[in-house]
Structure formats: C-alpha cells, structure tokens
Amino acid sequence: MSIFALVSALVALLFAGYLALQIKKVEKGSQKMEEISKAIREGAMAYLKRQYKAIAVFSVILFVVLWIATNFQTAIGFLFGALLSALAGFIGMSISVRSNVKTAQAATRGLSKALSVAFKGGAVTGMAVVGTSLLGVTIFYLIFKDPILLIGFGFGASLVSLFARVGGGIYTKAADVGADLVGKVEAGIPEDDPRNPAVIADNVGDNVGDCAGMAADLFETYAVTLIAAMLLGVTVSNGVIFPLALGGVAIIASILGTFFVKLTDENIMKALYKGTIASAVLSALGFLVVVRILKVDLNLYFAALVGLAVTIIITVITEYYTGKNGPVKAIAKASETGAGTNIITGLAVGLQSTWPIVLTIVVGILAAFSLGGVYGIAIAACAMLSMAGIVVAIDSYGPITDNAGGIAEMSGLPEETRKITDALDAVGNTTKAVTKGYAIGSAALAALALFAAYSDEIINAVKKFNLNFDTVLPVDNVYVLVGLLIGGVLPFAFSSMAMQAVGKAAFKIVDNVRKQFREKKIMEGVDKPDYGQCVDIVTKAAQKEMIVPALLAVLSPILVGFILGPKALGGMLIGLIITGLLLAIQMTTGGAAWDNAKKYIEDGNLGGKGSNAHKAAVVGDTVGDPFKDTAGPALNSLIKVINTIAVIIAVLVAQYHIFG
C-alpha cells in the first residue's frame, strides 16, 4: 500500500499540472488588466524570493545542528521537508497570481465561468500540497524504513510553515490595514481604488498570506500528522502504512470531488460544498477498502469516520459564526452605535465560537480513543487531513477571487462584472475562515498525536538506556506545573509579537500613503501613485519582524527541555496545545466575523458604504485583520513546531538529565 500512496501522490501532481494547463488556455483580458496582474505577480514573487532566502539561512544552520545532535538521516529529512514545503507554496502562489486576471476576465462571461476558473486555480494549490507532502513522507519511509527518522522531514515542513504564516500574515495585514485606514477611512475611496498607493501591496498580501501561507501550513500539518500516526502505529499490525494508504485514497477522492463543484443556481457556497461532501463520502468508502486489504481492526475505520465527521461539524460551526446569516449580523448592528460596540461584540463572538469547536474536538478525541486508543486519535487526525486537497482548493479560491475583484475595479470593468467578482469574493472570505477552523482543529489532533509520540520517545529512552526516571507526568509535580504555565503563555507572547509586527509595518505603510497623497495630486488624477514603494516597505518589514517569533518557537522547547527537564517539557506541550487551540479559534473566527460584518453593511444594509455604521465596521475589521490572518493562523505552526522539536530532542533531554 505504500506504493499505492506513492502513485496517488504522483497522480495528484499530474492532476495539478493538468488544471494549470486548463487555466493557461483562459483569456487574460485587456492590456490594463494584465498590467495590474503583472504588478501583483511581481510583488508576490519578490516577497517569496526574500522569504526563501531567510528560510535558507535558518535551514542550513539547523541542518548542521541536527546532523551533529542526532544523525544524518534526520538532518537530510529536515532539508527535504523544508524544500518540498517551500515548493508547494511556490506552486500555489504562482498559479494564484496568474488565475486572478483570468477569473476577472471570465466574470465578463458570467458567474459560472468565473467560479470554474477560480476553483481550478485553487485546486492546483490543493493538489500540490497533498501530492508533495504524501510523496515526501512515502519516499522517505521507503528509503529508511524507520518512522522516527521521518521526524526531521516534519520539522523542515514546520519551519517553512512558521515563516510562511508569520511573514505572510504580517505582510498581508500590514498592507491591508494601511490601505484601509488611509484609503477608506481618511480619503473615502473604495478598497481597490487604483488611486490608493497601497492597493497593489494589499492584493499581493492576499496571495502571500492566504495562498502560500495556507499551503505551507496544511502541507506541514498533513506531513506531521502522517508521521505522528506512523510513529504510534509501530506496535499495530500494518499500523505504519495504514496512514499512508488513507492519504492515497483521499487524494483520489479529492480529485473526483473537484468534478462535483458546479454551479446549478446562484448559490456559490453550495457548489463548493458539493465538492467537499463528495470527497468525504468517497474517502469514507475508500477507507473501508483499505481496512479490508490491510486487515486492520475495523474500529480504526470508525476512528477515521470520526475524523471526517469532526471536519464537517467544524466547517458548519465556523460558517455559522462567520457567515452573514449568523452572529455577523449582530456585529453589524452594533456598528450603528460606533466602533466601540462593534469591537466589543466582535470579541464576544470570537470568544463564544471556541466552546462548540472545542466540544466537537473533545467528543471526537473521546470517540477515537475508545475505538483505537491514542493511535485511534492519530487515525482520526489523518482522516481529517485526508480532506486537505479539496479544503485547500476551496481556501486558495479566496485570494484568487479577491484579486479578481481588485483587478476588475482598477481596470474599470462594467458594474455587472464587478457584482460577480464581489459575490465570489464574499464567499471566499467565508471559505478562508472555514479553512482556518479546519486547520486549527486538525492541528489540535495532530499535536496530541505528537505529544503521544514525545511520551513514547521518553519511555523508549528510559528502557533503552536503563534510566532511573519516572515517565509519568503528575499534575502536582512542580516541573509539570511550571511547564504548563510556560506552555500556556507562549501563544500569548507569540501572538503579541505578531500583532505588534503588523502594527509597526502598517504604520510605515500609512505614513507612506499619506505622504504620497500629500505630495502628489493623486486624487485629482494628475499624478499616479507609486505602488512599488508600499510593496518594498511591507516586504522588508515582514522579513525583519518574523525573525523573533520564529526564534521563540525554535528555542523555547530546547531551553525548557535542557534546563528544566523532560517533565517540564511535557507539561509545556500540554499547556501550549490547550491555550494555543483556544486563542487560535477566538482570533480567526472573531476576525472573520468582523470582516463579514463590514461586507454585510457594504452590501447596502444598515446605511451601506459611507454610513457611520460602515466607518465603525471598518475599524472593527482593521482590528480583526491581524487576528484572523496573522496571529491566529500562525499559532497552528507554533504548536506543531514546538511539538516536533520536542520529539526530536526527547532522548537527548532524558539522557542529559539523568547523566548530566
């Protein structure tokens, strides 16, 4: 079945190539549209080039450290994981910044055509993510035959994910906040008005944050979950290759699911969800075949179904809290009395959204554990991540349609076309929120599996070296308690750094945009804005500001492990998972709700654009932007980077504290 997984991964990459060729055949539109798209493309690639240079420096240093501290296999796996994760992000963003203009042009021919182009563009990213991830994990397993040597691959993927999420999040929200505060609030011009000097940087940010960032995030989660399940499956019959087989089946199901995404009425979300549901049903049927072939316990099949059910339930919950027919209306209504009440209501909605999602995860954990123990939880997580292909496709659709709307407005396309791109973009905002909820939920299960792997590594070290060490983590142990507190505070410290980074970068953008408005006759149409200045400013700021959060993630488990010991490190992992999960849900859901409240008013409700309610909603959206697109999503990567490093250093930490 490992060969089947390998073939499925290659099929995913071939299908991604086929879709890319289909998109290439679509018309680009007018010269003006192509010029705007080219500016976005060049800005996105310039950012990615700088980011990958920074990652390369870190990777080389860590490669040497891993080789010295562990072994060559782990070190080379680290490089391979980082390389494939970066490749997945590059593929996704490359097609995204080329699909935007073609989606705008397709919108001139109707909603169905535009949806088809945008979704195919997103599907390229989705298939590239699952294809490269499953391919890398499978190849490494076939070469080394030992799951523990795969942990380096997971660490490489985690590191790229952390950089992509933090750097991309800082970029996209600094540009967005800067463009909104000066353009919308001060100058009173539309979001994608070509007179706004930050408009290109804003459109670039959609791609580096929600396309390249999400691709790296789910590449890493997919790989790390597979590896954790394989580590825990060593003592289970066919338990190591079972997760690979599930991944292979789900890829085929996701490819088939893309053909179900067709518009039969005006309901865009319904069309997208048809593909998700079809993929889930086909995966469930395929999983049963795998169980029969590998002759694993039937309970593990039901554990996989639990994972699929958790995915669907989290999707429904997130859509309720971020769609325009739920609490979003309450936030919009609160905007009528000012920005203060908008922010209070938005915070309340974000906080409220945590309990139903956590309750769903808790029930899922208990059900999966009752069916297959800790390995059952890992299999449920694998089943959740098996949907990554179609989920990332729906997520990456978002920045494509967002850019398409910007291109349509900046190039002066007819109002009818703009209405189509607006409709696509509105749905895209919700799908991005849903995907973040999915990523957070799957990350929680993946982190639990990694924590179990860490515990197993400590136990194995005690047995192998005959160490005199108690492997239990009692809650009344002072080192466990200290570890819990340190792990619990890390997400807050990390989020603070990310939010402050957005504020610093946004200030520079605001200052530059104001300066250009002041020194040039842009509003009168005499002078043209210098888009390149804003792109360059926010690119440099994002690269600089992402360094310290990355160091926090890499160094904290090492320092806690070697200074305070294995029990403190174990406690830290638990505290990190709990507070990281809650904070991530609150931030991403609340931020998306603020955004859609603004869009609800812009649709003509409660006074529409320019009203006092709209101005208040813009302020709320500005607060929510770094919540949902910077700090919140990056917490996924923080949790998995720290857990992965803990597994790598577990034996070294145990030996150090016994032998000194």
Secondary structure, DSSP 4 states (H G I P E B T S, - for coil): -HHHHHHHHHHHHHHHHHHHHHHHTS----HHHHHHHHHHHHHHHHHHHHHHHHHHHHHHHHHHHHHHHS-HHHHHHHHHHHHHHHHHHHHHHHHHHHHHHHHHHHHTT-HHHHHHHHHHHHHHHHHHHHHHHHHHHHHHHHHH--GGGGHHHHHHHHHHHHHHHHHHHHHHHHHHHHHIIIIIIII---TT-TT-TTHHHHHHHHHIIIIIIHHHHHHHHHHHHHHHHHHHTTTSTTTTTHHHHHHHHHHHHHHHHHTT---SSS-HHHHHHHHHHHHHHHHHHHHHHHHHHHT--HHHHHHHHHHHHHHHHHHHHHHHHHSTTTTHHHHHHHGGG-HHHHHHHHHHHHHHTHHHHHHHHHHHHHHHHHHHHHHHHHHHHHHHHTTHHHHHHHHHHHHHHHHHHHHHHHTT--HHHHHHHHHHHHHHHHHHHHHHHHHHHHHHHHHHHHHHHHHHHHHHHHHHTT--------TTSHHHHHHHHHHHHHHHHHHHHHHHHHHHHHHHHHHHHHHHHHHS-TTTTSS---HHHHHHHHHHHHHHHTHHHHHHHHHHHHHHHHHH-HHHHHHHHHHHHHHHHHHHHHHHHHHHHHHHHHHHHHTTGGG-TTSHHHHHHHHHHHHHHHIIIIIHHHHHHHHHHHHHHHHHHHHHHHHHHHH-
